[in-house]
Amino acid sequence: MALAWALRRDELAAVITGASRPEQVLANASASGVELSLDVLGAVDEALGNASVTEPTPGMYVESGMMHR
């Protein structure tokens, strides 16, 4: 559910996952096809409370206007 939620966020360019077994890779990949209902999305929003999830946070050494590779 967490991967499906993260994959639908417009402000995220990618979701980095990890796996220690091959079946976990398949389970992670299957999250891309999951459609979360409005009830589930509402419950996630309620659980997050006041946590900011709408604005990206630059990395520690990121300077505004610079291209970082």
Secondary structure, 3 states (H helix, E strand, C coil): CHHHHHHCCCCCCCCCCCCCCHHHHHHHHHHHHCCCCHHHHHHHHHHHCCCCCCCCCCCCCCCCCCCCC
